[in-house]
């Protein structure tokens, strides 16, 4: 198949491109390289372009005639979205709508959307199923909810248009051969920040909140290895093309680890006993956020292969040491 991947030079997009390339798909990647890196693209043809340039995107779609589009191009920093919501609504929401307009006008029938567990906000029940009411508490989460609503309407209005939205929980880890991984200028993910603290690059590593109603008082999150997430994208694409049924799936392992458990595992993997200071809670952090992954397992026959916190951190550490 010929697959167009937006944001394919980023962390998650590049791993999906790797999986697509390894199975022999024909890949075209569009990325403006604002947060992506061309050296992370292991397969396919990379074109530097911005989704805001609708005319250029239309020309590319017309030229390459992809069978399907996977859309990863988005800003993801929650705190930044609170301080600069226009940036998030302009790119994550408005640019996605412009892209959808081009795809529908050009007759592209299959669309995979990169969504997030942030659409749930602070859920009342754990684990979180896809039927949980969407109640985002920040512009980042709302920017994704808005797109999901647009996708739903497009699926109803345009009979040949089909989509799958994948709601990621906490994505971590790196390629097992350390060829690609997270490469953000200012890391916000816990595991990456802890590894940078172990390297001595972060001097004031903090644990935010130690008084939650959890076994050790710190937040619990569902960490999914990026290779398992990439595999979920391929299974979603194959299902979409075969069954032509739009749907939404959680992407997580169905269990979580606390912040302290993650920090202690980073110490074990790296062999470095770095300092972790305890600090107050951050606004909007739910005590626990864990996926109910029953649906993706049953419908897409998704079988996680990397469900091991130590393995997740080991792969991330091998990549981090190269930076």
C-alpha positions in Angstrom: 0.0 0.0 0.0 1.0 3.6 -0.4 0.7 5.4 2.9 1.0 9.1 3.5 2.3 9.9 7.1 2.1 13.4 8.5 4.5 14.1 11.3 6.5 11.0 10.4 9.8 12.4 11.5 8.6 12.7 15.1 8.8 10.2 17.9 5.7 8.1 17.4 5.4 8.8 13.7 9.0 7.6 13.0 8.3 4.3 14.7 5.2 3.7 12.7 7.1 4.5 9.5 9.7 2.0 10.6 7.0 -0.7 11.0 5.4 0.2 7.7 8.8 0.1 5.9 9.7 -3.2 7.4 6.6 -4.8 6.0 7.2 -3.3 2.6 4.6 -0.5 2.3 5.4 2.5 0.1 5.6 5.5 2.4 5.6 9.3 1.8 6.3 11.4 4.9 5.2 15.1 5.3 6.9 16.9 8.3 7.8 20.5 8.8 10.6 19.4 11.1 9.6 21.9 13.8 9.9 19.1 16.4 10.7 16.1 14.0 14.1 15.1 12.8 15.0 13.8 9.4 17.5 11.3 10.7 14.6 9.5 12.5 13.0 8.6 9.2 14.3 5.1 8.3 12.0 4.4 5.3 10.1 6.2 2.6 10.3 9.7 1.0 10.5 12.7 3.4 9.0 16.0 2.2 9.5 19.1 4.3 6.1 20.9 4.3 3.7 22.5 6.7 0.0 21.3 6.9 -1.0 25.0 7.0 0.1 25.2 3.4 -3.2 23.7 2.1 -2.3 24.2 -1.6 1.0 22.4 -1.3 -0.7 19.5 0.6 -3.3 19.3 -2.0 -0.7 19.0 -4.7 1.2 16.3 -2.8 -2.0 14.3 -2.3 -2.8 14.7 -6.0 0.7 13.7 -7.0 1.2 10.6 -4.8 -2.4 9.3 -4.5 -2.0 7.5 -1.2 -4.3 4.6 -0.3 -4.5 5.9 3.3 -3.2 8.7 5.5 -1.8 8.4 9.1 -1.9 11.7 10.9 0.7 12.4 13.7 1.5 16.1 13.1 0.5 17.8 16.4 1.8 19.7 19.3 1.7 17.6 22.6 2.9 19.7 25.5 0.0 20.1 28.0 1.5 23.1 29.9 2.3 24.9 26.7 -1.3 24.4 25.5 -2.6 26.2 28.6 -0.2 29.1 28.0 -0.7 29.3 24.2 -4.0 27.7 23.3 -4.2 29.4 19.9 -1.0 27.5 18.8 -2.7 24.2 19.7 -6.1 24.9 18.1 -4.5 26.3 15.0 -2.3 23.3 14.4 -3.9 20.3 16.1 -7.5 21.2 15.2 -7.6 23.7 12.3 -4.8 22.2 10.3 -6.3 18.7 10.7 -9.6 20.0 9.4 -7.9 21.5 6.4 -6.1 18.2 5.8 -9.4 16.3 6.0 -11.0 18.7 3.5 -8.2 17.9 1.0 -8.4 14.2 1.6 -12.2 14.0 1.2 -12.1 16.2 -2.0 -9.4 13.9 -3.4 -11.3 10.7 -2.6 -8.9 9.4 0.1 -11.0 6.9 2.0 -8.9 5.8 5.0 -7.6 7.9 7.8 -5.8 7.0 11.1 -5.8 9.7 13.7 -3.3 10.2 16.6 -5.5 11.0 19.6 -4.8 10.9 23.3 -6.0 9.8 26.7 -6.1 13.5 27.6 -9.6 13.5 26.0 -10.9 11.8 29.2 -9.6 14.5 31.6 -9.9 13.2 35.1 -12.1 10.1 34.7 -14.2 8.8 37.6 -13.6 5.1 36.9 -10.4 3.2 36.3 -9.6 1.5 33.9 -10.9 3.9 31.3 -13.0 2.5 28.5 -13.7 4.1 25.1 -17.3 4.8 26.3 -16.0 7.1 29.1 -17.4 10.6 28.7 -14.9 13.0 27.1 -14.1 15.8 29.5 -10.6 17.2 28.7 -9.2 19.7 31.2 -6.7 21.5 28.9 -6.5 22.9 25.4 -4.3 20.0 24.2 -7.0 17.5 25.1 -9.8 19.7 23.7 -7.9 20.2 20.4 -8.0 16.4 20.0 -11.7 16.0 21.1 -12.7 18.6 18.5 -11.0 16.6 15.7 -12.7 13.4 16.9 -16.0 15.2 16.6 -15.2 16.4 13.1 -14.2 12.8 12.2 -17.5 11.5 13.4 -19.4 14.0 11.4 -17.3 13.3 8.3 -17.8 9.6 8.6 -21.6 10.2 8.6 -21.6 12.7 5.8 -19.2 11.2 3.4 -20.1 7.6 2.8 -16.7 6.4 1.5 -14.7 8.1 4.3 -13.6 5.8 7.1 -11.3 6.6 10.1 -9.9 5.1 13.3 -8.9 7.3 16.2 -6.3 5.8 18.5 -6.2 7.3 22.0 -2.7 6.9 23.4 -1.9 6.5 27.0 1.7 7.1 28.2 4.0 6.2 25.2 7.6 5.4 26.1 10.6 3.4 25.1 12.5 3.3 21.8 13.5 1.1 18.9 15.1 -2.1 20.3 18.3 -1.4 18.2 18.4 2.2 19.4 18.1 3.6 15.9 15.3 6.0 16.8 13.6 7.3 19.9 12.4 10.4 21.7 14.4 13.5 20.7 12.5 16.5 22.1 14.5 19.7 23.0 12.6 20.0 26.3 11.5 16.6 27.5 8.2 16.4 29.4 7.7 12.6 29.6 8.5 11.1 33.0 10.7 8.3 31.8 12.8 10.5 29.5 13.1 13.2 32.2 14.2 10.6 34.7 16.8 9.2 32.3 18.1 12.7 31.7 18.3 13.2 35.4 20.4 10.0 35.6 22.7 11.5 32.9 23.0 14.7 34.9 21.3 16.8 32.3 18.4 17.6 34.6 19.6 18.9 38.0 16.3 19.5 39.7 14.2 16.4 39.0 10.9 16.5 40.8 8.1 14.1 41.7 4.9 16.1 41.6 2.5 15.0 44.3 3.1 12.3 46.9 -0.3 12.5 48.7 -2.6 10.9 46.1 -4.9 8.0 47.0 -2.6 5.4 45.5 -0.5 2.7 47.2 2.7 5.0 47.4 1.0 8.4 47.1 2.2 9.1 43.6 0.3 9.1 40.3 -0.2 5.9 38.4 0.1 5.8 34.6 -0.3 3.2 31.9 3.0 3.1 30.0 2.9 1.6 26.5 6.1 0.8 24.5 6.2 2.8 21.2 6.7 -0.4 19.1 3.5 -1.9 20.5 1.8 1.4 19.7 3.2 1.3 16.2 1.9 -2.2 15.7 -1.5 -1.1 16.8 -1.5 1.5 14.0 -0.8 -1.2 11.4 -3.5 -3.4 12.7 -5.9 -0.4 12.8 -5.0 0.4 9.1 -5.5 -3.2 8.0 -8.8 -3.5 9.8 -10.0 -0.2 8.4 -9.2 -1.2 4.8 -10.7 -4.7 5.2 -13.8 -3.9 7.1 -14.4 -0.2 6.3 -15.7 0.5 9.8 -14.8 3.7 11.6 -14.0 3.3 15.3 -12.1 4.5 18.3 -9.6 2.5 20.4 -7.6 3.0 23.6 -3.9 2.2 23.3 -2.5 1.0 26.6 -1.6 -2.1 28.6 -4.5 -2.1 31.1 -2.3 -1.6 34.1 -0.1 1.1 35.5 3.0 2.0 37.5 3.4 4.8 40.0 5.9 7.7 39.5 8.0 6.2 42.3 8.0 2.8 40.7 9.2 4.3 37.4 11.9 6.4 39.1 13.2 3.3 41.0 13.2 1.2 37.8 15.2 4.0 36.0 17.7 3.8 38.9 17.9 0.0 38.5 18.3 0.1 34.7 20.9 2.9 34.6 22.7 1.9 37.8 22.6 5.6 38.8 21.0 6.7 42.1 20.0 10.2 41.0 18.1 12.5 43.3 14.3 12.9 43.0 12.9 15.7 45.0 9.3 15.6 46.2 7.1 18.6 45.2 3.5 19.6 45.3 0.8 18.4 43.0 0.4 19.8 39.5 -3.0 21.1 38.6 -5.1 18.6 36.6 -3.1 15.5 37.3 -5.5 12.5 37.9 -4.4 10.1 40.6 -4.5 7.2 38.1 -5.0 6.9 34.3 -5.1 3.3 33.0 -6.6 2.1 29.8 -9.3 -0.6 29.4 -7.8 -2.2 26.3 -10.4 -5.0 25.9 -11.8 -3.4 22.7 -8.5 -3.1 20.8 -7.5 -6.7 21.7 -10.8 -8.2 20.7 -11.5 -6.2 17.5 -8.0 -5.6 16.1 -6.5 -8.7 17.6 -3.7 -6.6 19.0 -1.3 -8.5 21.2 1.3 -6.4 23.1 4.9 -7.8 22.8 6.7 -5.3 25.0 4.6 -5.1 28.2 7.5 -4.9 30.6 8.5 -1.7 32.4 12.2 -2.7 32.6 12.3 -3.4 28.9 10.6 -0.1 28.1 13.1 1.8 30.2 16.1 -0.2 28.9 15.3 0.6 25.3 14.8 4.3 26.1 18.1 4.3 28.0 20.1 2.8 25.1 18.7 5.5 22.9 19.2 8.3 25.4 22.9 7.4 25.8 23.4 8.1 22.1 22.1 11.7 22.3 
